[in-house]
Amino acid sequence: MPRIIPCYGLRMDQTGNLDLHYTTAAGPFIAGENIFEPLVAKDVDGTIHPHLVEDLPEISQDGLVYTFKLKEGITFHDGSLLTTEDVVATFERLLDPENVSVHSGVLTRLILGAAEFAAGEADEIAGITVYDE
């Protein structure tokens, strides 16, 4: 039996692109839901649940530290494993001082050291730490 793959057309303006880090157009975000996967996802009723992580994050008593643990065995399209370094690289790309994403504003307010990294004043994002890669 042939495999049926759902397809749909999506109308976008000429300036839109599929790089979700650098676009504000709605079309790419709709398409992106079929390409990219988040650490946590939201159901239609607004309930947040783990997606690429084992569980919702552990939150420190002061509410400032969120600890995520990636699920094991998550792979990219080429078969390579998703690592915590890949997640860090995503945040670094969003905050790259040479090409800061239009979506970086929320990160610079929520993550310690993100504003300094985005301004080129720091080599790493102080508020992102990798444990036990």
MODELLER restraints for C-alpha pairs under 7 A, 6 or more apart:
rsr = mdl.restraints
at = mdl.atoms
rsr.add(forms.Gaussian(group=physical.xy_distance, feature=features.Distance(at['CA:10:A'], at['CA:27:A']), mean=6.69, stdev=0.5))
rsr.add(forms.Gaussian(group=physical.xy_distance, feature=features.Distance(at['CA:11:A'], at['CA:27:A']), mean=6.98, stdev=0.5))
rsr.add(forms.Gaussian(group=physical.xy_distance, feature=features.Distance(at['CA:12:A'], at['CA:27:A']), mean=5.70, stdev=0.5))
rsr.add(forms.Gaussian(group=physical.xy_distance, feature=features.Distance(at['CA:16:A'], at['CA:23:A']), mean=6.66, stdev=0.5))
rsr.add(forms.Gaussian(group=physical.xy_distance, feature=features.Distance(at['CA:16:A'], at['CA:25:A']), mean=6.02, stdev=0.5))
rsr.add(forms.Gaussian(group=physical.xy_distance, feature=features.Distance(at['CA:17:A'], at['CA:23:A']), mean=6.63, stdev=0.5))
rsr.add(forms.Gaussian(group=physical.xy_distance, feature=features.Distance(at['CA:17:A'], at['CA:28:A']), mean=6.35, stdev=0.5))
rsr.add(forms.Gaussian(group=physical.xy_distance, feature=features.Distance(at['CA:18:A'], at['CA:28:A']), mean=5.02, stdev=0.5))
rsr.add(forms.Gaussian(group=physical.xy_distance, feature=features.Distance(at['CA:20:A'], at['CA:28:A']), mean=6.66, stdev=0.5))
rsr.add(forms.Gaussian(group=physical.xy_distance, feature=features.Distance(at['CA:20:A'], at['CA:29:A']), mean=6.58, stdev=0.5))
rsr.add(forms.Gaussian(group=physical.xy_distance, feature=features.Distance(at['CA:21:A'], at['CA:94:A']), mean=6.18, stdev=0.5))
rsr.add(forms.Gaussian(group=physical.xy_distance, feature=features.Distance(at['CA:21:A'], at['CA:101:A']), mean=5.54, stdev=0.5))
rsr.add(forms.Gaussian(group=physical.xy_distance, feature=features.Distance(at['CA:21:A'], at['CA:103:A']), mean=6.71, stdev=0.5))
rsr.add(forms.Gaussian(group=physical.xy_distance, feature=features.Distance(at['CA:22:A'], at['CA:101:A']), mean=5.26, stdev=0.5))
rsr.add(forms.Gaussian(group=physical.xy_distance, feature=features.Distance(at['CA:22:A'], at['CA:102:A']), mean=5.79, stdev=0.5))
rsr.add(forms.Gaussian(group=physical.xy_distance, feature=features.Distance(at['CA:38:A'], at['CA:51:A']), mean=6.55, stdev=0.5))
rsr.add(forms.Gaussian(group=physical.xy_distance, feature=features.Distance(at['CA:38:A'], at['CA:52:A']), mean=6.50, stdev=0.5))
rsr.add(forms.Gaussian(group=physical.xy_distance, feature=features.Distance(at['CA:39:A'], at['CA:50:A']), mean=6.58, stdev=0.5))
rsr.add(forms.Gaussian(group=physical.xy_distance, feature=features.Distance(at['CA:39:A'], at['CA:51:A']), mean=5.36, stdev=0.5))
rsr.add(forms.Gaussian(group=physical.xy_distance, feature=features.Distance(at['CA:39:A'], at['CA:52:A']), mean=4.57, stdev=0.5))
rsr.add(forms.Gaussian(group=physical.xy_distance, feature=features.Distance(at['CA:39:A'], at['CA:53:A']), mean=5.69, stdev=0.5))
rsr.add(forms.Gaussian(group=physical.xy_distance, feature=features.Distance(at['CA:40:A'], at['CA:48:A']), mean=6.65, stdev=0.5))
rsr.add(forms.Gaussian(group=physical.xy_distance, feature=features.Distance(at['CA:40:A'], at['CA:49:A']), mean=5.68, stdev=0.5))
rsr.add(forms.Gaussian(group=physical.xy_distance, feature=features.Distance(at['CA:40:A'], at['CA:50:A']), mean=4.50, stdev=0.5))
rsr.add(forms.Gaussian(group=physical.xy_distance, feature=features.Distance(at['CA:40:A'], at['CA:51:A']), mean=4.75, stdev=0.5))
rsr.add(forms.Gaussian(group=physical.xy_distance, feature=features.Distance(at['CA:40:A'], at['CA:52:A']), mean=6.56, stdev=0.5))
rsr.add(forms.Gaussian(group=physical.xy_distance, feature=features.Distance(at['CA:40:A'], at['CA:53:A']), mean=6.97, stdev=0.5))
rsr.add(forms.Gaussian(group=physical.xy_distance, feature=features.Distance(at['CA:41:A'], at['CA:48:A']), mean=5.59, stdev=0.5))
rsr.add(forms.Gaussian(group=physical.xy_distance, feature=features.Distance(at['CA:41:A'], at['CA:49:A']), mean=5.52, stdev=0.5))
rsr.add(forms.Gaussian(group=physical.xy_distance, feature=features.Distance(at['CA:41:A'], at['CA:50:A']), mean=6.31, stdev=0.5))
rsr.add(forms.Gaussian(group=physical.xy_distance, feature=features.Distance(at['CA:41:A'], at['CA:51:A']), mean=5.89, stdev=0.5))
rsr.add(forms.Gaussian(group=physical.xy_distance, feature=features.Distance(at['CA:42:A'], at['CA:48:A']), mean=4.38, stdev=0.5))
rsr.add(forms.Gaussian(group=physical.xy_distance, feature=features.Distance(at['CA:42:A'], at['CA:49:A']), mean=6.28, stdev=0.5))
rsr.add(forms.Gaussian(group=physical.xy_distance, feature=features.Distance(at['CA:49:A'], at['CA:56:A']), mean=6.45, stdev=0.5))
rsr.add(forms.Gaussian(group=physical.xy_distance, feature=features.Distance(at['CA:50:A'], at['CA:56:A']), mean=5.35, stdev=0.5))
rsr.add(forms.Gaussian(group=physical.xy_distance, feature=features.Distance(at['CA:52:A'], at['CA:70:A']), mean=5.95, stdev=0.5))
rsr.add(forms.Gaussian(group=physical.xy_distance, feature=features.Distance(at['CA:52:A'], at['CA:71:A']), mean=5.77, stdev=0.5))
rsr.add(forms.Gaussian(group=physical.xy_distance, feature=features.Distance(at['CA:53:A'], at['CA:68:A']), mean=6.46, stdev=0.5))
rsr.add(forms.Gaussian(group=physical.xy_distance, feature=features.Distance(at['CA:53:A'], at['CA:69:A']), mean=5.42, stdev=0.5))
rsr.add(forms.Gaussian(group=physical.xy_distance, feature=features.Distance(at['CA:53:A'], at['CA:70:A']), mean=4.11, stdev=0.5))
rsr.add(forms.Gaussian(group=physical.xy_distance, feature=features.Distance(at['CA:53:A'], at['CA:71:A']), mean=4.84, stdev=0.5))
rsr.add(forms.Gaussian(group=physical.xy_distance, feature=features.Distance(at['CA:54:A'], at['CA:69:A']), mean=5.84, stdev=0.5))
rsr.add(forms.Gaussian(group=physical.xy_distance, feature=features.Distance(at['CA:54:A'], at['CA:70:A']), mean=5.83, stdev=0.5))
rsr.add(forms.Gaussian(group=physical.xy_distance, feature=features.Distance(at['CA:54:A'], at['CA:71:A']), mean=4.94, stdev=0.5))
rsr.add(forms.Gaussian(group=physical.xy_distance, feature=features.Distance(at['CA:57:A'], at['CA:66:A']), mean=5.62, stdev=0.5))
rsr.add(forms.Gaussian(group=physical.xy_distance, feature=features.Distance(at['CA:57:A'], at['CA:67:A']), mean=5.10, stdev=0.5))
rsr.add(forms.Gaussian(group=physical.xy_distance, feature=features.Distance(at['CA:57:A'], at['CA:68:A']), mean=4.77, stdev=0.5))
rsr.add(forms.Gaussian(group=physical.xy_distance, feature=features.Distance(at['CA:58:A'], at['CA:66:A']), mean=5.64, stdev=0.5))
rsr.add(forms.Gaussian(group=physical.xy_distance, feature=features.Distance(at['CA:58:A'], at['CA:67:A']), mean=5.04, stdev=0.5))
rsr.add(forms.Gaussian(group=physical.xy_distance, feature=features.Distance(at['CA:58:A'], at['CA:68:A']), mean=6.76, stdev=0.5))
rsr.add(forms.Gaussian(group=physical.xy_distance, feature=features.Distance(at['CA:59:A'], at['CA:65:A']), mean=5.70, stdev=0.5))
rsr.add(forms.Gaussian(group=physical.xy_distance, feature=features.Distance(at['CA:59:A'], at['CA:66:A']), mean=4.65, stdev=0.5))
rsr.add(forms.Gaussian(group=physical.xy_distance, feature=features.Distance(at['CA:59:A'], at['CA:67:A']), mean=6.46, stdev=0.5))
rsr.add(forms.Gaussian(group=physical.xy_distance, feature=features.Distance(at['CA:60:A'], at['CA:66:A']), mean=6.61, stdev=0.5))
rsr.add(forms.Gaussian(group=physical.xy_distance, feature=features.Distance(at['CA:73:A'], at['CA:81:A']), mean=6.45, stdev=0.5))
rsr.add(forms.Gaussian(group=physical.xy_distance, feature=features.Distance(at['CA:74:A'], at['CA:81:A']), mean=5.80, stdev=0.5))
rsr.add(forms.Gaussian(group=physical.xy_distance, feature=features.Distance(at['CA:74:A'], at['CA:82:A']), mean=5.56, stdev=0.5))
rsr.add(forms.Gaussian(group=physical.xy_distance, feature=features.Distance(at['CA:75:A'], at['CA:81:A']), mean=4.32, stdev=0.5))
rsr.add(forms.Gaussian(group=physical.xy_distance, feature=features.Distance(at['CA:75:A'], at['CA:82:A']), mean=5.38, stdev=0.5))
rsr.add(forms.Gaussian(group=physical.xy_distance, feature=features.Distance(at['CA:76:A'], at['CA:82:A']), mean=6.56, stdev=0.5))
rsr.add(forms.Gaussian(group=physical.xy_distance, feature=features.Distance(at['CA:84:A'], at['CA:130:A']), mean=6.67, stdev=0.5))
rsr.add(forms.Gaussian(group=physical.xy_distance, feature=features.Distance(at['CA:84:A'], at['CA:133:A']), mean=6.46, stdev=0.5))
rsr.add(forms.Gaussian(group=physical.xy_distance, feature=features.Distance(at['CA:94:A'], at['CA:100:A']), mean=6.03, stdev=0.5))
rsr.add(forms.Gaussian(group=physical.xy_distance, feature=features.Distance(at['CA:94:A'], at['CA:101:A']), mean=5.04, stdev=0.5))
rsr.add(forms.Gaussian(group=physical.xy_distance, feature=features.Distance(at['CA:94:A'], at['CA:104:A']), mean=6.02, stdev=0.5))
rsr.add(forms.Gaussian(group=physical.xy_distance, feature=features.Distance(at['CA:95:A'], at['CA:101:A']), mean=6.27, stdev=0.5))
rsr.add(forms.Gaussian(group=physical.xy_distance, feature=features.Distance(at['CA:95:A'], at['CA:104:A']), mean=5.94, stdev=0.5))
rsr.add(forms.Gaussian(group=physical.xy_distance, feature=features.Distance(at['CA:95:A'], at['CA:117:A']), mean=6.74, stdev=0.5))
rsr.add(forms.Gaussian(group=physical.xy_distance, feature=features.Distance(at['CA:95:A'], at['CA:118:A']), mean=4.79, stdev=0.5))
rsr.add(forms.Gaussian(group=physical.xy_distance, feature=features.Distance(at['CA:96:A'], at['CA:118:A']), mean=5.70, stdev=0.5))
rsr.add(forms.Gaussian(group=physical.xy_distance, feature=features.Distance(at['CA:97:A'], at['CA:117:A']), mean=6.83, stdev=0.5))
rsr.add(forms.Gaussian(group=physical.xy_distance, feature=features.Distance(at['CA:97:A'], at['CA:118:A']), mean=4.59, stdev=0.5))
rsr.add(forms.Gaussian(group=physical.xy_distance, feature=features.Distance(at['CA:97:A'], at['CA:119:A']), mean=5.63, stdev=0.5))
rsr.add(forms.Gaussian(group=physical.xy_distance, feature=features.Distance(at['CA:97:A'], at['CA:120:A']), mean=5.22, stdev=0.5))
rsr.add(forms.Gaussian(group=physical.xy_distance, feature=features.Distance(at['CA:100:A'], at['CA:118:A']), mean=6.55, stdev=0.5))
rsr.add(forms.Gaussian(group=physical.xy_distance, feature=features.Distance(at['CA:107:A'], at['CA:114:A']), mean=6.47, stdev=0.5))
rsr.add(forms.Gaussian(group=physical.xy_distance, feature=features.Distance(at['CA:108:A'], at['CA:114:A']), mean=4.70, stdev=0.5))
rsr.add(forms.Gaussian(group=physical.xy_distance, feature=features.Distance(at['CA:108:A'], at['CA:115:A']), mean=4.55, stdev=0.5))
rsr.add(forms.Gaussian(group=physical.xy_distance, feature=features.Distance(at['CA:111:A'], at['CA:127:A']), mean=5.57, stdev=0.5))
rsr.add(forms.Gaussian(group=physical.xy_distance, feature=features.Distance(at['CA:112:A'], at['CA:126:A']), mean=5.76, stdev=0.5))
rsr.add(forms.Gaussian(group=physical.xy_distance, feature=features.Distance(at['CA:112:A'], at['CA:127:A']), mean=4.34, stdev=0.5))
rsr.add(forms.Gaussian(group=physical.xy_distance, feature=features.Distance(at['CA:113:A'], at['CA:125:A']), mean=5.08, stdev=0.5))
rsr.add(forms.Gaussian(group=physical.xy_distance, feature=features.Distance(at['CA:113:A'], at['CA:126:A']), mean=4.73, stdev=0.5))
rsr.add(forms.Gaussian(group=physical.xy_distance, feature=features.Distance(at['CA:113:A'], at['CA:127:A']), mean=5.85, stdev=0.5))
rsr.add(forms.Gaussian(group=physical.xy_distance, feature=features.Distance(at['CA:114:A'], at['CA:125:A']), mean=5.35, stdev=0.5))
rsr.add(forms.Gaussian(group=physical.xy_distance, feature=features.Distance(at['CA:116:A'], at['CA:122:A']), mean=5.58, stdev=0.5))
rsr.add(forms.Gaussian(group=physical.xy_distance, feature=features.Distance(at['CA:117:A'], at['CA:123:A']), mean=6.34, stdev=0.5))
rsr.add(forms.Gaussian(group=physical.xy_distance, feature=features.Distance(at['CA:117:A'], at['CA:124:A']), mean=6.15, stdev=0.5))
rsr.add(forms.Gaussian(group=physical.xy_distance, feature=features.Distance(at['CA:117:A'], at['CA:125:A']), mean=5.79, stdev=0.5))
